[in-house]
Amino acid sequence: MPVQNTSSEALQAYLDTAVALAREVGPAFKDGFWRTGQFASNSDYAAEGKLGNEADCVTAVDRYIEQTIFARLRTIYPKHRFVGEETTAEDGNGYEVTDDPTWIVDPVDGTNNFVHHFPFTGISIGVAINREPVVGVVYLPVLDELYTAARGLGAHLNGKPLPVVRPPALTTPTSLSQCSLVTEHGSDRSAAVIKSRLDSFTRLLLDKEHGGACLQNLRVTGSATSDLTLVAKGVAEMYWECGPHAWDFAAGVVILLEAGGAVFDGAGWWGVDIPECDKSPQPFNLWNRKILAIRHVPDLPGKPGSGRELQRRLAGELLGHVQDIPYSPDGGH
């Protein structure tokens, strides 16, 4: 079922289903966040280690929400495919990507935020068709923010069109010195990975006299899903990360694109042997675990299309200062 052959009515139906599911599990999410209701006791809550890393955890809320969503979806769409963070993380990420409609769910994105009562955490429900994301719902229950989008149908926050910040209040950045970047340190705490990330952050923040980008602001929220919503809203210019999985950004990418943003492959160029003439931001691939997202950029006065050109220019400027971190793609690629 190629994306171009999927009707607006079908996409709207998928979107309506995703919204209904997000709202259905929202109360359980808030119960878990505040340790009330069915998650009032520590034994019910059960935060625990995952993937052999003490800093990475999963909770009973993750499992409950994912199981609830997939049980409903298997009844409604028995022939669709399903990818969820907890199920795929437990079985070694051994799923196969196909062109079939695929529901991609992160039941609690920003789990570390969740267990520490930091409100940038939520539910992400995306749909991919022909391997491309086409429907996205991100619900941040604690903040009472519901982001919704489907390809060609626009993006909304609590029913209002995105981006929330619009021209003329939304400026036209022409360099990284005018940009806020949201990123994450990730769950991989090996020495080589941490050094690579910190070196990239240093080059981005360093002043231009010493070879840096003089990035205006660097933020770490603890949630890739929340990062993408900030960019879609227009309150952050960019999001870059190597290492997240498809469930971390499938829904958010649709929301950002429908809000006028742009998404590119996030593999950095620092230290690679690529001629300057060949350095061009590459198309985003949902399964490659590397992402660079840029908010809607207004055109310069009298220059139609310059906003899109600036998005690519900013992407190239950032990629020139960050180092790629190798990760195996998702879904058997």
N, C-alpha and C positions, 0 to 999 in steps of 0.2 A: 504494500500500500504506500506508494510514493507520497511525499508530503504534498506535492502539487495536486494530487488527486484526492486529498482529504478536504471535504467541504467545510465551509465555515460553520455550518450547523453541527457537524460532527465534532469539530474542535470546541465549539461552545458547550456541547453536551459533556465532553471530557472535563472541561473547565468547571462546569456546574457540579459534576461529581466530585472533583478534587476539593472544591470549596466546601461542599457538604461534609466530606470526610474530615477535613481540617477542623471544621467547627465541631464535629461530633467528638473528636478526641481532645479538643481544647481544654475542657474541664479536667480531664485526667492529667494533662500536662501541667496545669496550674496546681492541682493537688500535689503532684510530685515535686514541683518547684518549691511549694510552701510546706511540704511534709504534712499535708492534711488529708482527710478522707481516706481512701483506700491505701494511701502511701504514708500514713501517719507514723507508723513504727519503723524503726531502723531495719528490722528483719524483712519488712515488706519492700522497703526502698532498695536496699541491696546494691549499693555502688560497688563495683568490683573492677579489677584490672582486666585489660583486653590486649591481645597481641603481644603479651610478654613485656609490656612497657608500663611501669608504675604510674606514669603521668597520663596514660590513656585509659579511659574507664568507660563502662557501660552501666546502665541502671535498669531496674525493673520497669521503669517508665518507658525506656527505649523499646524494650521487648514487647510490652503491652500495646503500645501505640502501633508499632509496625505490624504485629499480629492482627490487631483490630482492623487496620486499613486494608491489609492484603486479604483478610477473610471476606470483607465487604466487596472488594474488587473482583475476587475470583467468582463471586456470585453474579455480579453485574456483567463482567467481561471474561468469561471462562477461557476464551481463546487468546487472550492477551498474555504478554510476558511480564515478569515482575523482578525488579532488582531493588533490594533493600540493604541498608548499611549493616544491620545486625545479622541478617541471614547470610549475606555474601561474605562479611568479615569472618564469620564463624566457619564457613566451609572453604576458606582459602581463596575467596574472590574468583571461584571457578565457574562463573557463568559465561555464556556465549552471547555476544551481541548479534542481533539479526535486524532485518528491516521491519519486523512486525511491531505493532504498537506495544510499547514497553513502558510500564509505570516504574518510576525511579523515586524511591522514598528514603528520606533521612528523618526518622521519627523524632530525634532530638539533636538538632545541629547545634554545636557549641555545648557539648555535654559538660565540659569542665566549668563553663559559665553556669550551667544549670545547677551543678552540685554546690557551687559557691554563691548562689542567689544573685548572680549578675544577670541583668535582664536581656542582654543580647543573646538570645537563644530561642529556637523555634522549630517549627515543623515545615519540612520541605517536600512537596509533592510535584513531580514533573512527569511529562509524557514525551517520549521520543518516538518518532515514526521515520522509517528509512534512516535510522541511526542519528537523526537530528532532533534537538529539543523543540517542541512546538507548543506545549502547554506548561504553565508554571504557576504554582500557588505556594506562597511562603506566608506562614502565619506565626507571628511573634506574640503569643498569648499574653505574656506579662506586660508588654507595651501596648497591647490591644491594636496591633497593626496587621492588617490582612492585605497582602500584595497579590494581585491576580493578573494574568496575561495569557493570551493565546495568539499565535502567529496571525497577523493581519487584523486582529481585533483590539489592539491597544493594550496598555498597561494601566493599572489603577491601584491606588492605596485607599482602602476603606471607601471604595466607590468613586474616588476623585482621580482624574487623569494624572499620570506621571509624565515628566518629573514634577515634583511639588514646587521646587524652585524653578522659575521660568524667566526668560528674558523679559525686561532688561536686568532683573536682579541676578539672573544667571550670567556670569561673565564669560568671556572668550579667552581662555588661557592660551598663551603662545609659547610657553616653556614650562619645564618642570618646576621652576622657581615660583610658579603661580599655582601649583597643584598640591592637593592633599592626597596621599596614597594610603590606602588600607591594605594590610598584608597580615600574614600569620607566621609564627615561628614553627608551626607544625608539630606533629607527634613524634617524628623521627629525631631522637636526641643523640645520634652518633656524632662523634667529634668532627668528622669530615663535613657532614651536612650542616651542623651548627656553624662551623667556621665559614662555609660557603654563604650561608644566609647573612651572617653578621658582616662579612666582607662586602656583600652586595648592599646592605643597608648603609654601611660606611661610605661607599662610593656615591650613593644617592644623596646622602645628607651633607657630604663634604662640600666646602665652597668651591667655586669654579676655578679660583686661582690655584688650587691644589688638585685639579683634575676631576672634581666631583660635579654632581648635577645641581647642587644647592636646592634640593627638594624643599618645598615650603613646609611640609608637615608630613610626619609618618605616624600612622595609627595602627594599633593591634587590638581588635575587639574580641578575639577569641572565637569567631564564628564566620566561616566563609559565606554562609547564606546571608548573615546580617551585613557582611561587607558588600555584597552585591546589591542589597536593598539600599544601602547608603549611597552607592554610585547611581542607582536608578532614580533615587530621590533628587539627586543633584547636589547633595551636601558633601560629597567627596568626589574628587575628579577621577581617581583610578583605583583599581584593585589588581594586584599581581601576586601570584603564588605558584610554586611548583610542589606537587605532592598530594593535593586533595583528590578525591574520587568523584565519579560522575554524580553520585547522590549529593555531594556537597554543593554542586552548582548547576545541576540540570534545570531546576525551576527558576533559579535566579537569573540565568542567562536569558531565558525567554522574556522575563520581566524587564531586564535591562535593554534588550534589543527593541522591544516594543515601546520603550520610553525614549528611543532615539539614540541609545548608546551604541558602542561598537565593541566587539570581542575579537581578540587575536590569540594565536598560540603564544604561550608564555615562556618558551625556551629562550634563555638569555644568550647574548652574543659575546659577553666578556670572556676573553681568553680563547676564542675560537678562531680558526683560520678561514674567515669568510671575507672576500674582498669587499671594500666599502660599496662598490657599485651593485653588489648582490644582496646587501643588507636591506631587506624589506619585510615588514611584519607579515607573518604567514597566517592563513585562515585557521580559525579555532576548530579543534576537534574535541568533541564532548568526552571522548574516551582516553585522551592522551595525558590527563592529569597535570596540565600546564595551562595557565590562563592569564591573560592580560585584558582587563575590561576598562573601558573609558566611558564616562558619562556623555550625555548629549552636549554637544558644543555648538553654540549658535554661530551662524555665518558672520564673517566680518562685514561691516557696512559696504554695500555695493558689490559684494563678491559672493554670488550664489554658489553653494557647494564647498565653500572654504571651510565650513565646520567639519565636514568629513575629511578633508585634506589635513586639517589640524589634528584630528583624532589619530590619523596614521603617523603624522610627524611626532606627536607626543609619544606614541607607542614605540617608534624607532628610537627616540631619545632615551626612554627608560630601558629598553632591551639592550642598548649599548653599554649600560652601567651594571647590569645584573648578570650573574653566572647561572648557567643551566645546571639543574640537578637531575641526574638520570633516574627515572622511575619506569617500571614496567607498566604498559597501558592496561586499562581496565578491559574486562570482557573478552579475554582470549585473543586480543589483537596481536 
